[in-house]
Amino acid sequence: MTILVTGATGAVGRHLVATLLERGADVRALTRKPEDAALPDGVEVVAGDLADASTLGPEVFGGVDRVFVFPAHGVEAFVDAAVAAGVHRFTVLSSLAAAREFPRDNGSASQLHHSAVEAAVTERTDAWTILRPGTFANNLLSWSWQIRSGAPIRAPYLASAQAPIHEYDVAEAAAETLLTDDHLGEVIAMTGPEAITRGGQVAAIAGALDRDVPLIEITPEEFRAETEQFIPEPVMKMLLDYWSDTLTTPDQPRPVTPVTGRPGRSLAQWATDHQADFMG
Ligand SMILES: NC(=O)c1ccc[n+]([C@@H]2O[C@H](COP(=O)([O-])OP(=O)(O)OC[C@H]3O[C@@H](n4cnc5c(N)ncnc54)[C@H](OP(=O)(O)O)[C@@H]3O)[C@@H](O)[C@H]2O)c1
């Protein structure tokens, strides 16, 4: 039984590939650029674009029983091809935004995209598991430039509290759903193990680096003015709404433990694992 991992060169996908290999699975990895994939020995790397059916032939799906679906735009092409090729099981990377638990989620960039990705799978097959992680700890890599250069981080809503999830925990949950039959038909919400203020998140990174990280609280209006040339408006709105809401209603942690059998990694652990990203 071969498991096809899409998004295999990404943060979640790389750890998923490594976890599946460790657990003895036959793994095939899809990427648009096999020459740059740098995946471990033992993985069969194939070229393909999730959004381009002409690239998704027998070399992609031959012998494949289960797939991990990365939520690329246009992924319907991939799901169509996978179903036609006889793939039996789909684990889908979605987002907690698709649960629409809060008014801010309705119509947000993430909700619209991930709801469409989920529908692309659930409208074509019954054999799915959907993973809905909340905010990724990797989003904090957006501070890496300031931290590397010693410039202060300038950020709003420092007292708002989120529960960022380590990409390894998402990957290990995905592996579990692909290797067992225990989660078929489940929609699984997952976050990091605790809600931490944005100020505390900076402190976790500073702790891993064993040095001070200067931090200045700015207003949402200042943040918008300073970053709008880099952040598209739908994403800007989503971020500001999320941070504003979590000032008064911190993220409620959704442990990965029931799926992975172990507690989710702390933000301090994530920061330690990513020290190199923050060092000059
Ligand atoms: N950030 C958050 O807070 C958050 C929360 C919940 C869910 N999510 C979801 O998680 C995703 C990020 O996961 P990640 O961090 O593992 O991703 P990542 O590190 O950004 O990597 C993106 C991966 O997607 C692959 N890819 C993109 N478009 C493709 C296409 N058309 N065909 C084939 N492969 C394609 C890339 O492969 P190649 O370049 O090698 O082809 C790469 O492996 C987000 O996009 C979002 O959907 C994010």
The ligand as a MOL file (V3000), in Angstrom:
LIG
                    3D

  0  0  0     0  0            999 V3000
M  V30 BEGIN CTAB
M  V30 COUNTS 48 52 0 0 0
M  V30 BEGIN ATOM
M  V30 1 N -0.9380 29.2120 8.6320 0
M  V30 2 C -1.9290 28.7960 9.4020 0
M  V30 3 O -2.1540 29.3300 10.5030 0
M  V30 4 C -2.8030 27.6710 8.9280 0
M  V30 5 C -3.8410 27.2210 9.7460 0
M  V30 6 C -4.6450 26.1800 9.2910 0
M  V30 7 C -4.4120 25.6100 8.0500 0
M  V30 8 N -3.3790 26.0600 7.2770 0 CHG=1
M  V30 9 C -3.1410 25.4400 5.9460 0
M  V30 10 O -1.8380 24.9100 5.9350 0
M  V30 11 C -1.1860 25.3350 4.7450 0
M  V30 12 C 0.2980 25.4550 4.9840 0
M  V30 13 O 0.8710 24.1740 5.2030 0
M  V30 14 P 2.4590 24.0650 5.2050 0
M  V30 15 O 2.9690 25.0610 6.1820 0
M  V30 16 O 2.8300 22.6540 5.3380 0 CHG=-1
M  V30 17 O 2.7740 24.5660 3.7100 0
M  V30 18 P 4.0680 25.2340 3.0940 0
M  V30 19 O 5.2560 24.9700 3.9670 0
M  V30 20 O 3.7340 26.6340 2.7150 0
M  V30 21 O 4.2790 24.3960 1.7520 0
M  V30 22 C 3.3870 24.4690 0.6800 0
M  V30 23 C 3.3910 23.1070 -0.0160 0
M  V30 24 O 2.3250 23.0380 -0.9450 0
M  V30 25 C 2.8000 22.5150 -2.1590 0
M  V30 26 N 1.9640 23.0750 -3.2310 0
M  V30 27 C 1.3930 24.3020 -3.2720 0
M  V30 28 N 0.6880 24.4510 -4.4100 0
M  V30 29 C 0.8210 23.2790 -5.0920 0
M  V30 30 C 0.3250 22.8050 -6.3250 0
M  V30 31 N -0.4580 23.5650 -7.1210 0
M  V30 32 N 0.6680 21.5540 -6.7240 0
M  V30 33 C 1.4780 20.7820 -5.9530 0
M  V30 34 N 1.9720 21.1820 -4.7630 0
M  V30 35 C 1.6340 22.4000 -4.3440 0
M  V30 36 C 4.2470 22.9400 -2.2410 0
M  V30 37 O 4.9430 21.9920 -3.0330 0
M  V30 38 P 5.9940 22.3280 -4.2270 0
M  V30 39 O 6.3030 23.7990 -4.1580 0
M  V30 40 O 7.1740 21.4450 -3.9040 0
M  V30 41 O 5.2880 21.9100 -5.4510 0
M  V30 42 C 4.6640 22.8160 -0.7590 0
M  V30 43 O 5.0270 21.4910 -0.4660 0
M  V30 44 C -1.8200 26.6670 4.3780 0
M  V30 45 O -1.7010 26.9230 3.0000 0
M  V30 46 C -3.2440 26.4760 4.8320 0
M  V30 47 O -3.9960 25.9290 3.7700 0
M  V30 48 C -2.5720 27.0690 7.6920 0
M  V30 END ATOM
M  V30 BEGIN BOND
M  V30 1 1 1 2
M  V30 2 2 2 3
M  V30 3 1 2 4
M  V30 4 1 4 5
M  V30 5 2 4 48
M  V30 6 2 5 6
M  V30 7 1 6 7
M  V30 8 2 7 8
M  V30 9 1 8 9
M  V30 10 1 8 48
M  V30 11 1 9 10
M  V30 12 1 9 46
M  V30 13 1 10 11
M  V30 14 1 11 12
M  V30 15 1 11 44
M  V30 16 1 12 13
M  V30 17 1 13 14
M  V30 18 2 14 15
M  V30 19 1 14 16
M  V30 20 1 14 17
M  V30 21 1 17 18
M  V30 22 2 18 19
M  V30 23 1 18 20
M  V30 24 1 18 21
M  V30 25 1 21 22
M  V30 26 1 22 23
M  V30 27 1 23 24
M  V30 28 1 23 42
M  V30 29 1 24 25
M  V30 30 1 25 26
M  V30 31 1 25 36
M  V30 32 1 26 27
M  V30 33 1 26 35
M  V30 34 2 27 28
M  V30 35 1 28 29
M  V30 36 1 29 30
M  V30 37 2 29 35
M  V30 38 1 30 31
M  V30 39 2 30 32
M  V30 40 1 32 33
M  V30 41 2 33 34
M  V30 42 1 34 35
M  V30 43 1 36 37
M  V30 44 1 36 42
M  V30 45 1 37 38
M  V30 46 2 38 39
M  V30 47 1 38 40
M  V30 48 1 38 41
M  V30 49 1 42 43
M  V30 50 1 44 45
M  V30 51 1 44 46
M  V30 52 1 46 47
M  V30 END BOND
M  V30 END CTAB
M  END
